[in-house]
Amino acid sequence: MVRFNNQFPRMLKQGELESFHLGSGLQERFHFKLMVRFNIQFPRMLIQGEVSLQADEDNSTDMKRFNRVSTDPPKVKDPGDDDVSRAPEIKCGLNTLQLMGVLVACLMGLFSVSVILRDLPAYGLWVGAEARVLQVKPTKEEDDSSQPVEVPKDKLLGGLLAAGFDERSCLSRYQSVLYGKALIREPSSYLISRLRRYEALHKRCGPFTGSYNKTVELLKSGQQIGPSDCNYLVWLSCSGLGNKILTLASAFLYALLTNRVLLVDRGADMTNLLCEPFPEVSWLIPIDFPLTSQFGGFNRKSVHSYGNMLKNNSSQISVSPFLYLHLVHDYTNLDKLFFCDQDQTSIQQVPWLIMKSNNYFIPSLFLIPSFEEELRNLFPEMETVFHFLGRYLFHPTNQAWGLITRYYQAYLAKADEKIGIQIRVFEKGNAPYHQHILDQILACTLKENLLPEINPKKHIITPPGKNNSKAVLLTSLNSEYSDKLRDMYWEHPTVTGEIIGVSQPSHEGYQKFGNHMQNVKAWSEMYLLSLTDKLVTSSLSTFGYVAQGLGGLKPWILVKPVNETAPDPPCQRAISMEPCFHAPPFYDCKNKRGTDTGLLVPHVRHCEDVSLGLKLVDREN
């Protein structure tokens, strides 16, 4: 029996089916080779009897073809008159009319021949044991570059991601695992269940829902409204792209812990960089939100900031329609009380929180006692926080995903090993290139066996053949570092015989805040670095933090140079993949005195690259 997939009638009707080949087993049974060709007129021709068979005159082949005839169409034998319980014996000696009847019966599915057709994903169908291709004309939709190329087996990342999205609207959401980047650990079942609960909350309370509209009207009125069924956290962007991504993850976790709906300031250009992370309802703050005009003026001096409200009249906080949380690096000691348990109690009485930060403040959330148990259940392995949140929230838009995948296929895919090197120079002055930085990179990568030594005395070390290859992806605002590294490995062979390729996606010269295309390239480069096998990053760089967290990588961190001299040792291995909180509070909320918050619990430690910073580590570390 000829069986077709559910697309065959549509393809036959719309002319998308050009030809198919029958397997050799069927050819042997019929004693001839057969090829069927269709065009858009075939269904009508088949019905009206305008199809006949002719044999090629060429003796070198016994292929038969359908051809349209223009005179007196033959009367096709009614397939219902045939005995369909067995396949009739067909030989080359059969006349045209008889053979035509057999073929029509095959195509109409009334005749038992065991040829099985199965789908060839996205491109065609396969026929028979020898998998001869049934060619299909691509439709406009199938030919669109936005159509997924392949459906990954674990596209939901072990349940971390929600199903039900339109895959073509955001290809990266379900395709990231195709690039070798599954999650490095398994998310807890509790984290997965809490994410589904949050998505339900967001759907019920998100923009333009009845609950949202009601709370917005109360906000406009300025009434003392207190907490409601739907409470909100509005995230305002601050600083560069790396800071934005880290603080957005921090804000989401705080919203998750406090059962708030996270809304994102659309003025941050995030709509062109990131796909919507939640099903059905947007996370972008509506344009007509009543406080939008005030966003640009929020700072530590704002009368609505938590620190200033504590300073002036703390009794008004719980009845205020909204509260501004200033968690930028210049925040005051009163602002820092946000990280104290007793202050969280009063903050939770306010339905609208507006937050601005340029810090990854998640480590200090782990020091708030009322959050401790929940965080332990969400993240049994403490160093996976940003890895899981980042892979859940941050999916490149199709524009950015195109840059990422094209570059990956061109420069990284075929290498045996991929090495990422991220360079951010914090030296004073305007010099675009510093030799001591390149010296430090070479010292680090050679000492840690990330890259091989060169042999300047020989031209060829190994005979032709398959040699291991390493692709070095270098990101920097300046191109001279990659130029010199590439020339070194081009002009000299390696002592190991490995082939080293060096590439750099962009070299913008300097950071242009608010430039859309530079942001797209920067986001693409962060993501590309996360796809490498081993990573070298610069101290204090949020760009590198994002890459290591998304990729689940413990990088080698370049030690910050002093007096324009390459330090010794040149780099050190990170103790966890987590980003660093650069400006944490040093305050013991319980005893109301200053303290070293990097010594309070075993899973919050000082950072390798910022001595006063905090980062999460696994308890065993």
N, C-alpha and C positions, 0 to 999 in steps of 0.2 A: 504494500500500500504506500502510495506517495503521500507523505505527511508534510505539510507546510506550517511554518510558524504563523502567529496571528497577524503578522504584517503582510502576508503574501497576497490576500485578496486586494488590499489597498494598493500594494505595489503594482499588481497586475493591472488594476483599473487605471492608476495614474501614470502608467508608463515608466515606473521606476525600475522595472525588472528588464534587464537586457538579455541575459542568457544564463543557462546553467548546463553543467556537464554531468552526465550520469556516471556512477562508479563503474570500475572495470568488471565487477561481478555481474552487474546488470547488462553490460555490453556483451559479455560472454553468453549470457542466457538468451539474449536477443540475436546473437551472432552478427552484430554490426555495431559500429560506433555511432553514437547519436549526439547531436547538439541541437538544442532548441533555442531559437532566437525570438525575442518578442520586440514589439514596438508599441507605441501608444494606441495603434489601431487594432491590436491583436484581439481584445475582448469582442469588439464588434465583428471583426472578420471571422472569429471563431463561431459566433452565434449565427451569422448569415451564410456561413459555408464558403467564405472567400479564401480559405486556406487549403493548400494541397501540398503534396510532397513531391520532390524531384530528387533524382540521384545525380551526383556529380559525374561528369563525363570522365574526369581524371581517374585513371585506373589505380593511381597510387593511394587512393583513399576510398572508403566505402561509407563516408559520412552522408547522411541525409539531411536536408534542410527544409524548413517551411518556407514557401514562397507564396506571395499573393498572386492570384490569377484574376484576369479582368473579364473572362468570358465564362458563362454558364457554370456557376459554382457546382461542384459535385454534391450529390445528396449524401450527407454524412449518416452513417449507420447509427441507429438509435442505440446508445450504450445499454439501455435497459433490456435490450434483447439478448445481450451477451450473458454467458454463464460467468458470474462474478465470483464464484466460489473457488476458482483456480485460475492461474495464469495460462492463457492459451499459448500454444507453441508457435512462435513467430520466426519465420525465416526470410532470407533476402528475397526469396521467390514470391512472397506475398505481393498482391497488387497494391496500388497506391490507395485505393478506397479502403481496403481492409486495414492497412497500416495506419491510415488516418483515424479510423475508428478507435483503434487501440490507444493511440496517443491522446485523443480527446478524452477517452475514458480515464486514462492516467491523470490528466490534468484536473478532471472533475472529481477525483477521489472516489470513483466507483469501481476500482479495479485493483486487485491485490498484488502488489509488487513491493517487496520489503526494501525500500530505499528511504532512509531516514535523513531528513534535513534538520540541521540545527543551526542556531544563530551564531554568526561571527560578530562579536561585540562591536558596535558602532560602524562597522565597515561592510559586512556582508554575511553570507550564510555558507555553511559547508554541507557537501552532499557526499554520502557513501563512505565506505571504509577508507578510501584513499584521499578523502577530504578535498575533493575538487571544488573550486570556489563558484558560488552562485553570485555573479556580479550584480551590484545594485547601484543605480544612479543615485548619488547623494542629493537629498533635497536641500533647500536653502537652510533649513534648521539643522540638518545633519552636517552641512558644510561649514556652519558657523564656528568660528574659533572659540566661542564661549561654551561649546558643548563639552562636557567631561570626556576625557580621552579614555579613562578607565575607572571602574568603580572599585575602590579598595576593599579588601576583606574586612578590615577593622576601621572603617571610616569614622565610627563614633568614638574611637579612642577608648575602648573599654567601658563605654557608657558615659564618659565625661561630657560628650557633646549630645545635644538633643537631635532627634530625627525630625523630619517634616519640613526642612527648609527647601526652597527651590535651589537645586544644586548649581544650575547655570548662572544664577545671580551672584554667586560667591564660590568660585571653583576651589579656592584654597581651603575652604572649611573641611572638605572631605578628601582632598587630594594630598594633603601634607604627608601622609604615611607612604605615598608612592615614592617619596624622596628619602626613604630610609630613616625617617624620624618618627618612629612610634614613641609612646611615652616610655621613659626609662624605668618608671615604677608603675604599679597598679594603683589607681585612685581608690580611696576607701569607699565602701558602699554608702557610708554616711555622707560623704562629700557629694556623691552622685545624687542621693535622695534630697539633700538640701538644695542643690542646684535646680532640681526639678520643682521643688517647692518655691524657690525664688522665681522661676519662670512663670509659675502660676500666679504669684503675687504681682509680678510685672504686667502680666496680661490683664489682671483685674484692676490694677491701679495706675497703669501707665498712661502716657499722653492721650488725651481726648476720650478717655473712659469717663463714665459717670462720676466715679469717685474722684478722679483727677479734677474734673471740671468744678465739682463742688468745693474742693479744698482751695482751688485757685480763686474762686469767687470770695471765699472767706479771707484769703490773703489780700486781695484787692481792697476789701472793706477795712482791713486793719484791726479787726476784732480780736479779742483775746480768746483764742480757740482751743488751745491745749492739744494734746495728742489725739489722733483720730484713727480710724481703721486703716487708712493709707497715709504713711509718713514718707518723707522724701529726703534724699541727699543729692544736691546739685553740685557737680564737679566742674570747677573752673580751671582752664589750662594755665600753665605757668612754665616759663623757661623753654628749653629745647625739646626735641622730639623724644629723646631717651627719657628725660624727666617726665614728660607727659604720660608715656606708657607706664612707667613705674608708679606714678601717683594714681593713675586711673585704676590699676590693679589694687592699690592700697585702699582707694575709696570703695571699690566693689566689695572687698572683704569686710570693710567696716559696715557697709550697707547690709551684707549678708548676716553679720553678727547681730545687728540691731533691727532686723526686719524692716528695712527701709527700701524704697525703690530708688535705684540710681538713675539719674538723668544727667546727660552730658551737654556741656556748652557747645553748641554747633559752630561757634566762631573760632574753634581751634583747628579747623581744616581736617578734623578727624574723619569727616564723612567721605573724603576722597582717599583716605588711607586704610580705613578699617571697615569691614562688613558689620552689619547689625548682628550682635551676638545672641539676642533673645528672639524667640519665635513670635511672629505675628504683630507685636507692638514695639515701636521704636524706642531706643534709649536716648534719642536726641530731644533736648528741651524745645518745646514749640516756640516759634518765632515771636508769638504774642505773649510770652510769659511776662508777667507784670514787673519782675525785677531785672529784666535783661539790660535795661539802660543803666543800671547801677553796677553791673559786673566789673566794668573797667576801673571803677573807683574803689573797689574793696582792697584794703590793705590793713596793716597793723594799727593804724590810727582811726579806723572806721568805728563810728559810735556803736555799730551793731556787732562788732567783733566780740568774741567771748571774753577775751582778756579785758577789754574796756568796760563791758557790762559788769564783770565782776568788780572792777575798780570803782564803778559809779553806783550801781545799785543791783546787787545780786538777786534781790527778791523779784525783780522784773523778768528774769530769764525764763522761768517756767511758763509765763503767760505771754511771752513775746511771739508774734506770728512767724518770725523767722530769726535765725541766728547765723552769724558769719564766723566760720572757723578758719583762722589764719594759721596755717601750719607750714609756712614758707621758712626758709633758713633763718630769717631775721625775726622770728616770732619772740614775743616777750615771755618772761617767766610765768605770767598769768595765763597767757595763751597755752603754755606747755601743760597746764593743769588739765587740759583735755585728756591726758593719758592717766589720770587718776580716777579710781573707781567711784568715789563719792561725787565727783564732778560729772561723770557719765550719767548718774542718776538724774540730775537736773537737766542735762542736755537732752535726754530722751523725752522730756516733756514737750519739746518744741517740734511742731510738725514739719517745718521746713528748715533744713540745714544747708547752708551754702559753704562749700569748702574750696580753698585754694592752697595748693602745696607744690613744692618742687622736690619733695623728699619721698623716698620709699620708706614709709613710717611703719610698715607691718611689724618689724621686730619689737617695737614698743607696745603694740597691741597684745603681744604674748606676755607682757608684764602686768596686764590689768587682770586682777584675780577673777572678776566676774566673767571674763571671756576664756579663762584658762581651760576649763573642761571642754567647752565647745570646740576650741581650736585643736585640742588634743584629739578629739573624735574626727574632726575634719582632716587633720594632717598628722597621722601617727608618725610619719617621717618628716621632721620639721623642715628639712632643706628642700622639700618639694613644693613649697607654697607657691612661689612665682612660676615654677614650671607648670603646675596644674592650672593656675589662674590664667597664665599667659596663653597656654594652648586652648583654654576655654574661651577667652575673651577676644584675642587679637588675631583676626584672620584678614590677610591682605585683600584689598579690593582686586577686581579682575585686572585693572590697569597695573597695579603693583605686582600682582601674581604673574602677569605676562613678562615683566622685567626679570623677575626671579627665575622663572622656569626657563626662559630663553638663555639667560646667562648660565644657569646650572648645566643645561644640556650642552652648551658650546664649550665650556671651560672646566667643568668639574666632574661630569657624570662618568667619564671613562677612566678616571684616575683610580689607582689602587688605594690611595689614601689622600684625604683632603685636609689641608692645614690652613687655618684661619689666622690672620695677623691683623689686629685692629690698632691703629696708631692715632692717638690724640695727643697733640703737643700743647703743653701748658706753659711753655717757656715765655718769658717776657720778650718784647720786641716783635718786629715784623718779619723776621727771617723765615721764609717758607720751608727751608730745609736745614736740618741739623745733623752733622756727621756723627756726633756722639749718640744720637738716637738710633741710627742704622747700626753703629758698632754694638750698641746694647742689644738690639734685636738679633744680630748674628751671634753674639755671645750666648744669649739665652737659648736660641733654637739649636745651636750646635751642642751646647753643654747638656741640654735635656734630650738630645737625640731626636729632635723633631725634624731637623734637616741634616743632610750629610755634608761632610767636608768636601771641598773641591781639591783636585790634583792639578796644580798649575804647570807641572813638568811633563805631563803626557797629554797627547791629543785624544787617543782612544784607549779606553781601559778594558772594556768588555766587547766580545764579538757581537755582530748583529744578531738580533733575536728578541725575544720577549724579556724586557727588563721591567722591574717594578717602577711605577710612576707615582709621583706626588704632585698634586695640584695645590699651589699656594694662592689663596685668595687674600689679597691685601687691601685694606680699606684705609684711606687717608684723604685729607683735603688736598694733599700735595702728591704729585706723581713721581717725584724724584726717588723716593724710597723704593718703589716697585721697579722703576727703571734700572736702578743700580743692582738690585737683587736679581732681576731677570738677566741682565748682562753678565753677571758673575756666573750664573749657571748655564748660560748659553755659550760663553767663551771658554769654559773649562769643564771637563768631565768630573763626575763625582767619584770619590774613592770606592763607593759601594756599587757603582754601576747604575744607580737609580737615575731616572729621568725626572728632572724638576721643571715644572712649568709655573710661571708666575704671571698673575693677571690682576688687574685692578678695574672695577666697574666704572668709577667716576673719580674726578679730581676737581672739585669745585673751587679750590683756592681758599675760600673762607666761608664761614657759616652764614647763610642768609636767612634770618628769621622771617617766617611768614611766606617764604617762597615755595609755591606749591610743588613744582617739579623737583626741587632739591629735597623737599620732604619725602616725596615718593621714592626718590633714589636712596635717601638715607634709610628709610624703612625697608626697602628692598635689600640693602646691604646688611642691615642688622639680621634680617631673616636668612640671607645667604650664609652669613657667618654661623648662624645656628645650625646649618646643615653640614658643617664640617665635622671631621672626626676629632681633631685636636685644635685648641684655640689659645692664642696669645693675645692678651688685652693690655690696655694702658691703665695705669692707676687712676682712680677717681672718675673714670669715664662711665656715664650711664649708658652710652651707646654699647659698650662692651657688656655691661650688666644685662641688658635686654637680650643680647645674643646668647650669652652663656645660660641664662635662665630658660629661654625657649628651647634651646638645644639640649638641656640637661647636661651641661659640660662644666667640669671644674677646670678653669683656665690656668695658664701660667701668667701671672700678673707682673708686668714690667715695673720694677721699682722706680719711683720717681727720681730722676737725676738731680744732683746737687752741683752747682757751679759749672753747669754744662759739661759734666764728666759722666761717662758711663759707670754706673755703680757696680760694685762687686759684693754679693752676687747680683747678676743682672735681673733676675726674676725669681718669683717664688710661686709654688703651687697653691691655689685656693683650697681652703679646707671644706668649702661647700659651694654649690652652684648658685646660692642665693645672692641677690644684690645687697649693697651696703646702705644703711641709713646713715647719711653723712652728718646730720645735726640732731642727734637724739637729746632728750632732756636728761639731766643728771640730778634726779630728785627722787627721794624716798617719800612717796605719797602718804604712807602709813605713819611714819615718824616725823614727817614734815621737815626734812633736812636734806641737804645735798648728799649724793652718794654715787658710786660708780655703778651704773646700771648694767655694765658688761660683766658684772660679777655676781649678779643676783640669782640667776638660774643657769643650769648647765647648757641649755640649748640656745642661749643668747650670748654671743661672744663679740669681742672687738674685731674689726675688719683688718685684713692684711694690708690694705692700701690707705686706710684712714684710721689712725690710731685711736681716735675718740669715737669713731663710728661703731654701729652695731650691726650684726648680721646673725641670721639663724643658722644653726648647725644641727646635725643629728645628735641625739644624746650620747651616742657612743664616741663621738668625736670630741 
